[in-house]
Amino acid sequence: MTINNELLKAYEEKFNAEPANHAVKQAIAKVGIADASIDNNMLRRHSFVFSDETSRGDITNQKASGRCWMFAALNTARVDTMKKLDVKTFEFSQNYTLFWDKLEKSNYLLDNIIETADEPLNSRLVQHLLFDPIQDGGQWDMFSGLLQKYGAVPKSVMPETYHSSNTRELNRLLTAKLREFAAKLRDAHKAGKTKEELTAQKDEHLYFVYNLLVKTLGEVPETFTYEYRDKEDQFHRINDITPQDFFNEYVAWNLNDRVSLINAPTEDKPYGKAYTVKYLGTVKEGNPVTYINVPIDVLKKAAIAAIKDGEPVWFGCDVGKMLDRKAGIMDHHAYDYEATLGETVELTKAQRLDYGESLLTHAMVFVGVDLDADGNPIKWKVENSWGDTSGDKGIYSMSDQWFDEYNYQITVDKKYVDEKWLKALEEPVTELEPWDPMGALAMMQ
């Protein structure tokens, strides 16, 4: 059947037969689909008052960058630093970790280009590697590798620059150069260069990346001195400490005790098994990205246990769905599209993953939960990194049903996870294809 005048006339008559369509049409023309569809009862469901909360620092701002996963991880870690330093708030340098992430991602890509040099250039794998090689996003295990190798520093030690807060042009130039380097390495392979020769050539290419990063993000410190005042206004100085020692002493996490739980209710990913994603990483020698797929209630139970223990929880979600960004509310019924458009989107969580309608786009931190009399979650308190002009001065509220539908991952200490699920880490890890939705990187700006 084709679209013809008869069909269009039938559509027109059907549209005009519903008087509400004309009012909705005028409203959408004036304010857009979202504002015309918003359910104001949503505001009644989100009081921004929560029964259980953790400590947190001042709201941070990733600005025009996709560093949410870094901000979320460092905002989780800083709570322990605040306790150890006895300060009201603290902020790590996200520029410091950005520098190392860009350098390590460049190395990771070029190593993969050498390893796949015999693959056809138009293969799905090679084209995937070249598609977006230096974006800002990342996964928890990728950041864990950076922390283990490079540690962390206070923000004052390596403050923001123009390009750490505005990464688009930096990423554009780096992407172009990395694709050029990939072409040169593949051409050298065709010309018969050995792997050792290709690696030496790669190292020369990597110097360009290092040079560019120093010019745009600044030099990274090998050691530093940090001065601060505690809650009692007492002065302190930490002399000549390395970033690795600062992280080990003032965060003191055993990163190997942190585990990522995901909820991907698709047929190809049975619960109770561990998964990784091929060609996804930052630090080449670091631990691979690894998740345990579990039912959604397991994520909630672990997150609640951590929050009750005073520990914030890193999580990854599809933030663009059913979000009122200005109000800072994530609610599965935020928009009544059925009232304005006649239908809503009726895909299940599994179907959204399978059909490309949803994936992990943003990382934030749970810093509280509102529990009912039986201990069941009603809504979740979220610390975002989009500044303090949205939500409740940067704090967002997530309905529990939104958690069910659009939250995909949390990272917690293993002690908050039932042993029956941790056994998955003792079994062979299933490798997912590089383009699997669980390989999506949190990079929402």
Steps between C-alpha positions, in 0.01 A plus 500: 500500500629847411418841640240651268239777504226263616703389801599857587135611481403224741775608740384862481140410574601281792714780644225762465244268657680527835446856636781463756753468219460868410562621856803273533629616161490862614669423832782303337555773241542750782711311756610171339406138561676465835353803678156433353514142629648554846305353792498760776402232753863394469594793725273365774681165490845653553542701818881471494481365856656156557503264796865388463788714375879491474749783534587687182703797384397813313338451159748473213471603135641305206410792271524432123664160537388139525698424816199398710650158582813671638304757697275228641792276599698783658191635675452153648865478609516850650263412785773284652754776439275754674487273805876446509579871455209608724375755246149610403554444131773395259543462126746290303654621176299358212750659263777279641308182428385634162864544393586140578176370352568670165858373490407145601203485261727608215749228587216246534365586157835490322588166661165365379568634150826303495329187636226520233730597212403187304129582525344659189475877536126484439443230762247584769771468767750741344229751417375475858851572634529806275147632552548698824840409644564785743160601639475620858287214632597192692410214728574442868774241441670731253517769766610249762798423277591868485479534879714192557769620261499877549318575825320833542575858603299787652344735248728788600805294403385464137209739440272515198612647169291618208527164327433285805168682540439521123623178346331499158781665301768301681313177425448598136869562442611192693253282309630625166863436600426156642328400177806629312728297728281194447534539122879531529526194724284287269699619197825415680363153577415449132856606415634215712601680821542273801287537812802645682539761227130580511519542878794739467304698239199504733712647780601787269133565423419489870746781567282730289206416726707567813624829356147611416366402842769696685419806289124474548461349848829589668791306645414223745676511839732222612484627859316791661441684826142551614388762751153519654299594808283251686152547646652675803688739270831340593772524233660182360768429242569169326854519359648340190251219445443307179153473346509124559586541868236771542231269367623203703518701824205736473252277317651166599274285283589148402381539144501123452216479754272712282259313275270618221147361487288548189137438421463396136185284478567381145493136385867502402620590852379253765507624858771375731779515241792740452551690177766711335505696174764440236728794418359716779754656731739781583811370678624219277650298785211571737225263604235444231158659532295237685137492608273251674150499352236475774130574553420865569412433864858384561628839386255672734584282799873561459455875447276533807747305716787727390299819557396386847871444568571860395657409164389684184438275198625556143236408240443513127164561332323629191446848639320650200191288549209653695719774647388849593850648503402839639308348791761230545241222500528156339152347506359227277179704475661841455339546157148392406560436131185292476292810582676720243608259227246221541764239583807461716810291427411144598833316481618294796842561652636197313348618172646847544846344529449255213354757261744784568254720691701512821851465637722642772544874435585660835660420835402660831507419872232374735535697825169402655184297480146547632371175651143420602402338832586156361844606376403517133637788289262776393751736341877551479716805575745568219810721492550624145796682341316756288545788744251638750254675267279196442321277746521587869830690469647212300327219687260286293215272608441162330180301539545133580316403182743713299780300667333181375473618141805713428771418753751247370803487727630565850843452653530408868732320738461122473389484863160640398437222244371152582765233450275308258544779245872549561560136403462616141848652524642151561362374168620576145398854400278527190634737237249737339551656160649852499167651383289335770287759687673404826817641344347846479701769673359754741565833332183712521578873501 
